[in-house]
Amino acid sequence: MGGVVSSEDESRKRDEEDESEDEDSIEDSDDSGDSSEEEDDSEEEDSDDDSDEDGELIEEVDSDTSFFGESDTTDSSDEDSEDEDDFIKREVIITENMLVGFGLPLLEIKAKVGAGYLDRFELTAGSRSVAGEKQISLYDELCGWFSTEFLPGGGALNVVRVAQWMLPLPKVTSIIGAVGADANGKRISEACAAAGIVPLFYEQESDSTGCVAKLSVDSSSVTQITHLSAGNAYSKQRHLDLEENWNRVKEAEYFFIPGLFLTVCPETALAVGEMSSEKGKTFALTLGNPQLCRLYKDTQLAVLRYVDFLFTNAETAVAFAQENEFETTDLAEIARKMCLLPKVNSNKPRVVVITQGVGPTVVARGYDEVHEFEVDVIESSSDPSGLGDFFIGGFLAQLVQGHGLERCVEGGHFTAQELLQNGNELAGACPFE
């Protein structure tokens, strides 16, 4: 089954420019921490006896809690009731390979350079751009001449890395995409392994590994320059269709694909979505950016039939609404209409999450549930690129552990705050409780 894909070269250039702000990053995502009302997870403190043998961890989650946090069945007048019979738990077994991301992997290269170095490559301090012919040699120079820090980068890898950081076991997450058969391909695989992520890359020899350089002259700004390269070369036929790879994907329960990947390999998104829907698994997608909503509208709609969780920011949500004749700019109504778009597995209501910077996070589910979650405004002391990826990673980490929607949004707000306050290194253990 194939999607209808626009092949305009100009659109690919625009897509790369969006990737320069970290692939498929939802720029207007929540720059806050905990914003939801209390979600009483104190009962989980008793889970110290959870089994972690054989790479498994059993977590206890309220089954008496609806997907929106509050119970659908409990009468609010029973607030004082704390009988064990009124607090039923269900077990969620955390294992390896539960969440698989698909995307355009980038090796993130951080380095401190002088102002003259930026001038040499015709870069403006604080800018975000796509590498041209004059900048291609920059990445190898950085690795050879400067003290550098390597991180797994790109939208999908950002999401997966954040989720893995929040999850209680290593190797719960995996990443699929194309890299080059080169030193940077090896570096990105090593960086993934160090973060607890299982890399399942399609290694090809035609293109070099994609990179994003983040150059600091001082603490006031970061200059970012992106080269997607091999990220655009992923092939379903040469990688996903191999029995070993497809079997591993089928073992997972959750799948994440950023909108930009639909411009690279829509047949992969359709195959994963169809399998996920048939087996009752969970498929998450982002819309990407406003240009994708216009140039890849048919592909988006084809894949959306399988999507259980749809993430976007306010600007892109409005663009999508305009392209699909929703005749409204109200985000709550847009989210509701997105939920009502055709869905193959209609027994599993779609959830739509729209972030809007410091504004409330809008969440809709099914036919008539629309909620808003306030965010806490904080001062940013770090490079905010990748903010949307961090929100989605925190959200999915809670979803994988079986938590309700309020807790998922809380997790997303927390990781967005982590980026703004401490940067994207994710050093040390995750303090989220």
C-alpha positions in Angstrom: 0.0 0.0 0.0 1.6 3.3 -1.0 0.9 6.9 -0.1 0.5 9.9 -2.5 3.7 11.9 -2.1 4.6 15.3 -3.6 8.0 15.2 -5.2 8.7 18.9 -5.4 12.4 19.6 -4.9 11.6 22.9 -3.3 9.6 21.2 -0.5 12.5 19.0 0.4 14.7 22.1 0.9 12.0 23.6 3.1 11.8 20.4 5.1 15.6 20.4 5.7 15.3 24.0 7.0 12.7 22.8 9.5 15.0 19.9 10.4 17.6 22.5 11.3 15.5 23.3 14.4 15.8 19.6 15.3 13.8 17.3 12.9 10.1 17.8 13.3 10.5 19.8 16.5 7.3 21.4 17.6 8.8 24.9 18.2 5.8 26.2 20.1 5.7 23.2 22.5 5.4 23.7 26.2 8.3 25.4 27.8 7.2 24.5 31.3 7.3 21.8 33.9 4.6 20.3 35.9 1.3 22.0 35.1 -1.4 19.5 35.6 -3.4 19.2 38.8 -2.2 16.6 41.2 -2.1 13.0 40.0 -1.8 11.0 43.1 0.9 8.5 42.3 2.1 8.2 45.9 0.7 4.7 45.9 3.4 3.8 43.4 6.0 4.3 46.1 5.2 0.8 47.3 6.5 -0.7 44.0 10.0 -1.2 45.3 9.4 -4.9 45.2 8.6 -4.8 41.5 10.4 -7.5 39.6 13.3 -6.4 37.4 14.6 -9.9 36.6 15.2 -11.0 33.1 15.0 -7.5 31.7 11.5 -6.9 32.9 10.0 -4.5 35.4 6.4 -4.6 36.6 4.8 -1.3 37.4 1.5 -0.8 39.1 -0.9 1.7 37.6 -4.3 2.8 38.6 -6.9 0.9 36.5 -9.6 2.9 38.3 -8.2 6.0 36.5 -9.5 7.0 33.1 -7.2 8.1 30.3 -7.8 11.6 31.4 -6.6 11.1 34.9 -9.8 11.2 36.9 -11.9 8.1 37.3 -14.8 7.7 34.9 -16.8 5.7 37.4 -15.9 6.9 40.9 -18.4 9.3 42.5 -16.6 12.5 43.5 -18.4 12.4 46.8 -16.3 9.3 47.8 -13.1 11.4 48.2 -12.5 10.1 51.7 -12.7 6.4 50.7 -9.3 4.8 50.8 -10.3 1.1 51.1 -8.1 -1.2 49.1 -11.2 -2.5 47.3 -11.8 1.0 45.9 -8.2 1.3 44.5 -7.7 -1.5 42.0 -4.3 -1.8 40.4 -3.1 -3.4 37.1 0.3 -4.6 36.2 2.3 -3.1 33.3 5.3 -5.2 32.4 8.2 -3.0 31.1 10.4 -5.0 28.8 13.0 -4.3 26.1 11.9 -3.1 22.7 8.5 -1.7 23.7 8.9 1.6 21.8 10.3 1.9 18.2 11.0 5.2 16.6 11.5 5.8 12.8 13.1 8.9 11.5 16.1 10.8 10.1 19.0 10.1 12.5 21.5 12.9 13.0 24.8 12.9 14.9 24.6 16.0 17.0 28.1 17.6 17.3 28.6 20.3 20.0 31.7 22.4 19.9 32.9 25.8 21.2 34.5 27.8 18.4 35.7 31.3 17.7 33.8 34.0 15.9 36.2 33.8 13.1 35.3 30.2 12.5 31.7 31.1 11.9 32.8 33.8 9.4 34.9 31.3 7.6 31.9 29.1 6.9 29.7 32.2 6.2 27.5 31.5 9.3 25.7 34.1 11.3 25.9 33.7 15.1 22.6 32.3 16.5 21.3 31.2 13.1 19.8 27.9 12.1 20.4 26.8 8.6 20.9 23.9 6.2 24.4 23.1 5.1 25.4 24.1 1.6 28.5 23.1 -0.4 30.7 25.5 1.5 29.7 24.1 4.9 29.8 20.3 4.2 33.5 20.0 5.3 32.6 21.6 8.6 31.5 18.4 10.3 34.7 16.5 9.8 36.7 19.6 10.8 34.8 19.8 14.0 35.6 16.2 14.9 39.3 16.6 14.0 40.1 20.1 15.3 37.9 20.8 18.3 36.9 19.2 21.6 33.4 17.9 20.8 30.4 16.3 22.4 28.3 13.8 20.5 24.6 13.1 21.1 22.0 11.2 19.2 20.0 13.9 17.3 17.1 14.5 14.9 13.5 14.6 15.8 12.8 10.9 16.2 16.0 10.2 18.1 15.3 13.2 20.4 11.9 11.7 21.2 13.2 8.2 21.8 16.2 9.4 23.8 14.0 11.4 26.2 11.6 8.5 26.6 14.4 6.1 27.3 15.8 8.5 29.9 12.5 8.5 31.8 11.9 4.7 31.5 13.1 2.4 34.3 15.1 -0.1 32.2 17.6 0.2 29.3 16.8 -1.0 25.8 13.1 -0.3 26.1 13.4 1.8 23.0 14.8 1.3 19.5 15.4 3.6 16.6 15.2 2.9 12.8 16.6 5.1 10.1 19.4 5.4 7.6 23.1 6.3 8.3 26.3 6.2 6.3 29.0 3.6 6.5 31.4 6.1 8.0 32.9 7.3 11.3 29.9 9.4 12.1 27.6 6.4 11.6 29.6 4.6 14.2 29.6 7.5 16.5 25.8 7.8 16.4 25.4 4.1 17.1 27.7 4.4 20.0 25.8 7.4 21.3 22.5 5.5 21.1 23.9 2.6 23.0 25.3 4.8 25.7 21.8 6.3 26.1 20.3 2.8 26.4 18.7 2.9 22.9 19.0 0.0 20.5 20.1 1.3 17.1 18.6 -0.6 14.1 20.1 1.5 11.4 20.0 0.9 7.6 23.7 1.4 6.8 24.2 2.5 3.2 27.3 3.6 1.4 25.9 6.2 -1.0 25.5 9.1 1.5 27.3 10.2 4.6 25.7 10.1 8.0 23.4 13.1 8.7 24.8 15.6 11.2 23.7 18.7 13.0 26.4 21.0 14.4 25.7 23.2 17.3 28.4 25.8 17.6 28.9 28.1 20.6 31.0 31.2 20.6 29.8 32.3 24.0 26.9 31.4 26.3 24.5 33.9 24.6 23.7 31.9 21.5 24.0 28.6 19.6 24.6 28.5 15.8 23.0 25.4 14.3 23.6 23.9 10.9 22.1 20.7 9.6 23.0 18.2 6.9 20.3 15.4 6.5 22.3 13.5 3.9 21.8 9.7 4.6 18.6 10.4 6.6 16.8 10.9 3.3 18.0 7.5 2.0 15.9 5.1 4.1 14.5 2.1 2.1 11.7 -0.1 3.3 12.6 -2.8 0.7 16.3 -2.9 1.7 15.8 -2.7 5.5 12.3 -3.0 7.1 11.3 -5.8 4.8 14.2 -8.0 6.0 12.6 -10.7 8.2 14.9 -10.0 11.2 14.0 -6.3 11.2 10.3 -6.7 10.6 10.0 -9.3 13.3 11.6 -7.0 15.8 9.3 -4.2 14.9 6.3 -6.5 15.3 7.4 -7.3 18.8 7.1 -3.7 19.9 3.9 -2.2 21.4 4.4 1.5 20.6 5.6 3.2 17.4 6.6 6.8 16.8 7.1 8.5 13.4 7.7 12.3 12.9 5.9 14.0 10.0 9.2 14.6 8.1 9.7 10.9 7.7 6.6 10.8 5.5 8.7 12.7 2.9 11.3 10.0 3.0 9.6 6.7 3.2 5.8 6.9 3.4 5.4 3.2 2.6 7.2 2.4 5.9 4.7 4.6 7.9 1.8 2.9 6.2 3.1 -0.6 6.8 3.8 0.1 10.5 0.5 1.8 10.9 -1.5 -1.0 9.3 0.3 -3.6 11.4 -0.2 -1.6 14.6 -3.9 -1.2 13.9 -4.5 -4.8 13.1 -2.7 -6.0 16.3 -4.2 -3.3 18.6 -0.9 -1.6 19.2 -0.3 2.1 19.6 0.9 4.4 16.7 2.0 8.0 17.3 2.7 10.6 14.6 3.5 14.3 14.3 2.2 16.5 11.5 5.5 18.2 11.0 5.2 21.7 9.8 2.8 23.9 7.8 4.5 23.1 4.5 4.1 19.4 5.0 0.4 19.9 5.6 0.2 21.6 2.1 2.6 19.6 0.1 2.0 16.1 1.6 -1.6 16.4 2.5 -2.7 13.1 0.8 0.1 11.2 2.4 -0.7 12.6 5.9 -4.4 11.6 5.5 -3.5 8.1 4.3 -1.3 7.5 7.4 -3.7 9.2 9.8 -6.1 6.4 9.3 -3.9 4.3 11.5 -2.8 7.0 14.0 -3.8 6.7 17.7 -1.9 9.7 19.0 -1.3 12.8 16.9 1.0 15.6 18.1 1.3 19.0 16.6 1.8 22.7 17.5 -0.7 25.5 17.2 0.7 26.9 14.0 0.8 23.6 12.2 -2.7 22.6 13.6 -4.2 25.7 12.0 -2.4 25.1 8.7 -3.8 21.5 8.7 -7.2 22.8 9.5 -7.1 25.2 6.6 -5.9 22.6 4.1 -8.7 20.2 5.2 -11.4 22.8 5.3 -12.2 22.6 9.0 -13.4 26.3 8.8 -12.2 27.1 12.2 -9.1 28.4 13.9 -10.2 27.4 17.4 -7.6 24.9 18.6 -10.1 22.9 20.7 -12.4 22.5 17.8 -9.5 21.7 15.5 -8.4 19.0 17.9 -11.9 17.5 18.0 -12.2 17.5 14.2 -8.8 15.8 14.0 -10.1 13.1 16.3 -13.0 12.5 14.0 -11.0 12.0 10.9 -11.3 8.4 9.5 -9.6 5.7 11.6 -9.2 2.0 10.7 -9.3 0.8 14.3 -12.4 2.8 15.4 -12.6 0.9 18.7 -9.6 2.9 19.9 -10.4 6.6 20.0 -7.7 8.9 18.6 -6.0 11.3 20.9 -4.8 14.7 19.5 -2.3 16.8 21.4 -1.7 20.5 20.4 1.0 22.5 22.1 1.1 26.3 22.0 4.2 27.5 23.8 3.3 29.2 27.0 -0.4 28.6 26.3 -2.3 25.6 27.6 -1.7 22.2 26.0 -4.9 21.2 24.2 -5.8 17.5 24.3 -8.8 15.9 22.6 -9.9 12.3 22.7 -12.6 10.6 20.7 -15.9 12.4 19.9 -16.4 14.9 22.7 -13.6 15.0 25.2 -11.4 18.2 25.0 -9.2 19.2 27.8 -6.6 22.0 28.4 -3.6 21.6 30.6 -1.9 24.8 31.9 1.9 25.3 31.6 4.2 27.0 34.0 6.2 29.8 32.4 9.9 29.6 33.2 13.0 31.4 32.1 15.1 29.6 29.6 18.8 29.3 30.2 19.5 26.8 27.4 19.1 26.3 23.7 15.4 25.6 23.2 15.7 23.7 19.9 14.0 20.3 20.1 11.4 21.5 22.7 8.6 19.7 21.0 10.6 16.5 20.7 11.3 16.6 24.4 7.6 17.1 25.2 6.6 14.1 23.1 9.4 11.9 24.6 8.2 12.7 28.1 4.6 12.1 27.1 5.3 8.7 25.5 7.4 7.5 28.4 4.4 7.8 30.7 2.1 6.3 28.1 4.4 3.2 27.7 4.2 2.8 31.5 0.4 2.7 31.4 -0.4 6.1 32.9 -3.4 8.2 32.1 -3.4 11.2 30.0 -3.0 13.8 32.7 0.2 12.0 33.8 1.4 11.8 30.2 1.0 15.6 29.7 2.7 16.1 33.1 5.6 14.0 31.9 5.8 16.0 28.7 5.8 19.3 30.5 8.5 18.1 32.8 10.9 17.1 30.0 10.3 20.3 28.2 11.3 22.1 31.4 14.3 19.9 31.7 15.5 21.1 28.2 14.9 24.8 29.0 16.6 24.7 32.3 19.5 22.2 31.9 19.9 21.6 28.2 19.5 18.5 26.1 22.2 16.3 27.6 19.9 14.5 30.0 22.7 13.9 32.4 22.2 11.6 35.4 19.0 9.7 36.4 15.6 11.2 35.6 14.2 12.9 38.7 10.6 12.8 37.5 8.4 11.2 40.2 
